[in-house]
Amino acid sequence: MIDLYRWALEDLIAVRAEQPNRFVDFQYKDLLSDPLGQYLRGLKAMGLTITAEDEQAGKDWIEESRRDAHSRHTYTPEDFGVTRAQISEAFKFYTDLYLPAG
């Protein structure tokens, strides 16, 4: 699966290079700290006019998708025969491009 996902990300990076204006970037930490703001930012970046219904739909989805609303996943990479180090190394090309240091 690592090879499959690595290939998919490499392909996505190539597509993105050809059509950079078709992508909107979100940092995970920003999605956690301001999910509604990021949702609205995404709509704006797509050139959409935001309505009260859009904002309410975002609020409703956020409420329904709270972290405490679902059972917690409790697995590790080792449960699947790999290590965090292997995953980090396999996807370093991606994290070096798109994730801020620190």
N, C-alpha and C positions, 0 to 999 in steps of 0.2 A: 504494500500500500504506500510505503514511503516513496518508492520509485514512481508510482502512478500520480501521487499528489505533487511530487517534485516536477514531473513532466507537465502536469496541468498548470502549475504556477509559471513555469518557464514559458509555456505557450501564452498564458495570460499576459505576461510581461511583454512579449512580442506584439500581441494585439494592441496592448495599451500604448506601446511606442508608435504604432501606426495611427491610432485614434485617441490621442490624449484627452480631448475634450469630452469624451464619452464616459469618463470615470469620475467618481466622487470619492474622496478618501475620508475615512473616519478612523480615529485612534480609539482603541478599545477603552482606554481609561476615560476618554471623553464621553463615550456611549454610556459608561457606568455612572459618571458624575452628572451628566446632563442629557438623558435620553431624549426628552422632548425637544430640547434645543437642537440636538443633532438631527433628529427626524425632520424638523422644520428646515434646517440648513440644507438637508438633502433635497427636499422638495424645491427649495429656492434654486439650488444649483442645477436642477433639471429644468428650470424655467417655468415652473408651475406656479399658479396663483394659489395661495394658501387661503382656504376658507375656514370658517368656524367649525364646520363639520370635519375637515381634515385634522384640525387641532384636537377636537374631541376624540376622533378615532385614534389618534396617537396616544392620548391620555388613557383611553380605554385599553388599548393594547398593552401599554406599559403596566397598567394595574393588573391585567390578566396574566402577565408574563413575569411578575415579580419573582426574584430568586427563591423566596420562601414559599412560593405557591406550588412548587414541584419538588419531588424527591431529589435529594442530592446525589450526584454521581460520585462514586467512590472507587475509581480504578486508577491504575498507574500505567505508564508505558511498559513497565516490566510484565504486567499482566498479559501483554500482547507480544512478548518476546523481543522488545527493543528497550533501549535506555534513553533517558532525556538527552544525553550527550550525542547519541546517534541522530536523534531528531534534530537537535540544534545544528549539528554539522550538515545534515542533509539540506536544511532550509536556510543556511547562513546567507546564501546569495540573496534570498528574499528579505530577510530581516535587515541585512546590511543596506538594502535599497530603500526600504519603506518604514522601518521602525526607528524612531529617534533613540540615540544612545542614552543610557541612564535609566 
